């Protein structure tokens, strides 16, 4: 694989390539279930009385959130369940007032809130769903999280968008009509880092959702791959101002730049921090094919992680320690690996196809990825994949917020 191709595909997310074709009739299914699927607890919402359009919106949002969590299945109307949600959700002043009781699995809690307007109605449903996951299952909920991604309209024309974890609440973030590449959330859940061509060359920009933006790195040559450390103090990034694209860290407080790799005959890309902030997984083609490597930030010592697959790219490290990535084994598949156990721990989440840019949800169970111009949520426990976006567009490069 030529150096230029690596830069365009893995560092710049393929923005210089042609827009892929949409799904067509007669093609094989995009998704197949790899595992049996997780056991679920039934939830009865029959005891929850709702009124008005906002009450119905609350109910619809709560039902979808519970099912997307993977831990619950909502019982048909009138049927019982191992978990019951009772009480009322009443229309009030353009919003809702709720008073609910959730009971089941030997636990119970009360829920009472007032929300104004449709956006707050949905937020209240997200909050209740996450509380049910936390208090009843002891797991992290994802209903209140967000996903940022790119809509690519042409060879060098793309903007950032975001939506809620259920695919609703779509919002356009940038309107620059130039290439936008590789958005990544900051741990604070408010800032997004990405590579922008708004100045005519690839620079790294930090943008606050609903706020202003600033340029983080605009060195000569390539500036891309920004990923913020778990404590928010440093950014890992790929720079080429000293020659080859290499992996660096940039201290956000002092501006201190530190080079972690020196591969005269290789190209680095796609850095991502470990949960403890001590290591970074990245892509390098030092062996002439892109593979995953892990570098110890303190010592700068790297080790190769992947050997199987002609290409291994787009790594993302989960809060619980597994790394998800795209592996080329015929076509591109999404796989996960335990970096401590090596490739013997590898699990494939999809069949061979066109699956790229995986990103973990903060529950370390779900993964969002792109495939054939749209986004899907995968369940590592085996539930069927869910198409996140049904709108026309070329949706790529998703990243799931940590909160």
N, C-alpha and C positions, 0 to 999 in steps of 0.2 A: 504494500500500500504506500503510495507516494505521500511525502510530507505535506504537500498542499491539501491533499484529500483529508488527511488527519485533522488539519487545522479547520477546514471548513465543516467537516462532519461532527467532530467531537468537541472542539473548542467553540465553534460558532453555531452548533446545533443545526447544521445543514441549511442555513439560510441562503447560501449561494446555489443550492441545488434546486431542481424543479419542484413545483408543488405536486405532492403525490395524488394519484387518482382516488376518487371516492369509492366506497363500496359499490359493487355491481351485482347484478342478478347472476345466479349460477355459481357464485364463489362459495367456498366452504365457510362454515361458521367461524367467526373471529375468535370465539371463546369456547373452551371446553372445560368441564369440571374435572380437576385433577384429583381431588380428594373427595371423601364421602360428604364432608360438611360438618359443621359443629352442631352439637346438641343444643337445643334452644328451649327456653322456658316460655310457656304460653302466657300471654297477657290479655286479660279481658278489660275492654274499655266500655262495656255495656252500662256500667254504673256511673259513667261520667256524662252528665247532662250538659249540653251546649246549646247556645242560642245565638242567632244572628250570623252574618257572614264571617265576622272575626272569630266567633266561636268555632265555626266550621273550619276556618283556616288553622286555628290552633290544633284541632283534632287531626286534620290531614297531615300537618307538619309533625306532630308527635308520633303518629302511626308510622310515617316513613322513617323518622329518626330511630325508632325502636327497631324496625326491621333492618335498617342499614347498619346498626351497631353490631349485628351478627349474634347477639346473645338472646334475642327474644323473637317470638312469632306472635302476631296479633290475632286473637281468636275472631271468628266471624261474629257479626252482631247477634246478641242474645245468648251467645255461648259463654261458658265459664272459662277460667284459666288458673294456673298455679299462682299467678299474680293478678290482683284486681286493682283497678284505678277507679275510685268513686268520688262523687262530689259534683261540683258545677263549675262551668266556665260561662260567664254571662257577658253579653255586650254592654259596654259602658263608655260613653263619651268618645266614640271612635276607636276604642281599644277593648280590653277585656278585664274582668276581675275574676280570678280563679280561687277556688277553695277545694282542694283535693286531698284524698287520703290514698296512699299506696301501701298495699299489704301483700305479703307473700314470701315464701322461702324462709319463714321464721322471722321476718323483719317487717317493720312498718314505719312510715313517716308521713307527716302532713306537709302540704304545699299550699301556700297562699301568696298571691302576687297581684299587682295591678299594672297593666301595660297600656300605653297610649299609641295608637297607630298600627298599621299592618306590620311594619318592620319589627316593632317591639313585641307584637303578638307572636311572630315566628321565633324571636329570640327567647321568649318565655317558654315556648314548646321545646326549643333546643336545650334550655337549662334544665327543664324537668326530665327530659330524656337522659341527659348526662348524669343527673342525680340518681336516676334509677339504675344506670349502669354502675355507678360508684358504690351506692349503698347496698344494692341487691347482689351484685356480682363481684365487687371489689376490684373493678377494672377502670381504666381511664376511658371516659366518653369522648366522642369526636364530633358531636352534633354542633358544638359552638365554634368549631375550627373553620378555616377557609383554605381555599386552593387558588393559587395564582398560576397563570399560564399565558401562552402567547397565541394570538390569532395571526397567522401569516397569510397575507393577501397576495403576495407576489415575491419575486426573487429577492428584493431588498425593501420590503414593505411589511412591517409587522408592528403590533401594539400589544401591551399587557392588559389582561383582564383578570378578574377574580370572581369567585362565587362561594356560596356556603358549601359545606360538605355534602349536602343533598342535591347539589347542582342548581339550586334556586338562588335568587338574589344576585344575578349576573351584573357586574359593574365594570365599565371600561376605565382603566387607570391612566394610560397614556394615549395621546392623539398626535404622535409625531410623524407617522407615515414614513418612518425609516426602519431599518433593521433593529429589532430588539431581541436579545438573546439571553437564555438561561436565567430566568428570575429565581431568586432564592430568598426565603423569609429570614429575617433576623429573629433571634430567640425572643425578642420582646413582642413579637406578633404585630408590630405596627409598621416596621420598615422593610422595604424590599430592595435587594441589591440585584443589579442586572447589567449586562453589557449593552450599551447604546451606541448607535452610529449617528446621533443627532448632530455631532460636530464634524462628521465626515470620516471619522476613523473610530476604531473600537475603544471606547473608554468605559470605565465602571462607574455607575451612577447609583446613588442611594436615594430612594423616593419614599416618602411617608404616605401611607394610604390616606387620601383626603387632604394632603398637605403639600409642602414644597419638596424640592429635590436638590441635591448637590453632587458634584463630581468627586469621587473617591480616588480614582487612579486614572491618569491620562499621560502615562509615560510614552516615549517613542516606541512605536511598534504595537504589539498585541497587548491588550488589557482585558482579561476575561476570567470567568470561573469563580467569581467572588462567593465565598462561603464564610459566614460568621461563626466564631467559636461559641461553644455552649454558654460561656460566661459573658459573652458580648464584648470582650476586650480586644479581640484580634479578628482579622479577616485573612483567610487563605485565598490566594489568587494566582493566576498564571500571567507572567510578564515575559516579554521578549526583548526588552530594551538593552540587555547585555548579550544578545545573540539568540540562541535557541529559546523557545518557550519553556520556562522553568517554573517550578513551584516556589512561591514566597509566602511569608506571613507579614502582615502590616498591622502594627499596634495602633488602634484607633485613638488612643490617648496621646501618645508621643509622636506618632508618625514613623516610628522605627521600622525599617524594612529589613527582613531577614530572609536570605536565600536558603532553601532546604534541599534542593537537588542541583546536580551538575552533570547533565547527560549531553555531552557534546554531539552525540549522534542520535539523540532521541528527542521526542516532543512530549511534554506533560500536559494533562488536561483534567478537568472535572474533579477538583478536590472536594472532600467532605470530611468533617471532623468526627472523631469518636465521641461517644457520650461523655467521657471524662475529660475531653479536651487535650489528651496527651498524644494522640496519634491522628494522622490524616490518611485516608484512603484516596488514591488518585489513579489516573490512567497514564501509562507511558508506552511508547512504541520502541523502546530501546532494543527489543528483540525482533524488530521489524513488523510485529503485529501488536495492536493495542491490547494490553493486559492490565489487571489491577495490581497495584502495589500499596504497601502501607509504610509510612515513614514515622519514626518516633520523633516528635517535634524537638525534644530537648537534645538528643544526640545526633539528629539528622541521618540516622541509619535507616535504610529502606530494605524491605523484603518483598519478594514477589508472592502474590496471593493466588492468582489463577493461572492454570495451564491448559485446561480443557476448553474447547471452543476456539474458533479461529479469530474471534474478536470478543473482548469483554470490556464494556464501557458503561458510562452513566451510573456510578455507584452512589448509594445513599445509605447512611448508617442509622439503624433504628435506636431508640432510647434503650431497648433491652439487649442490644449488642449484635444483632445480625445485620449483614450488609445485603442490600438488594441491588441488582444490576441487570443490564441487558447483555445477553450472551448470544453470539452467532453460532448456531449449530444447524446448518442448513439455512433457516431464516432466523430472525431475531426473536428470542424468547426472554421472559423475565424469570430470574432465578434469585434465590437467597442463599447465603452462606454464613456459617459461623467462622469468623476469622481466626479463632483460637483452634478450631478443629480442622480447618483446611477444606479442600474440595470434597472430601468424603462426606461432609455435612451439606452438600449442595442439594437444594430442592428446586425443581422447575415448577413455576406457577402457571405457565401458559404453554400451548403447543408452539411449534415453529411457525413464525409469521412475520409481522412487522411491528412488534412491540418494542417501545423505546421509552427512555426518560422516566424510569420508575422513581417514586418518592414515597417514603413511609408516612403514614398517619401517626400521630403521637401515641396511639394505643399499641403500636408495634405489632399490630395484627393486619391492618389493611394497607394496601398500596394503591396509589393512583399512577396510571401510565398512559401514554399516548399510543394509538394504533389507527392507521388509515384515516387520519384527519379528525379524530375525535378522542375523547378521554374515557377511560374505564377505571372502575374501582375493583381491585382484586382482593380476595380474602385468603390469607395464607392458611386458614383452617379448612378451606375447601368449598365454601359457599359459591354459588354461581357468580360470575362477574356481573357488575352493574354498569350500564352505560350512563355516564355522568351528564353529558350534554347532548341534546337532541336538536340544537340549532345549527343552521348552515354555517360553515366556516372551516378553517383549517387549524384545528386546535392542537397545540403541541407543547412540549416542555413544561409539564405541570410541576408544582412544588407545594407540598402540604404544610400548613403552618403548624407550629408546635403548641399553639394555644388558641 
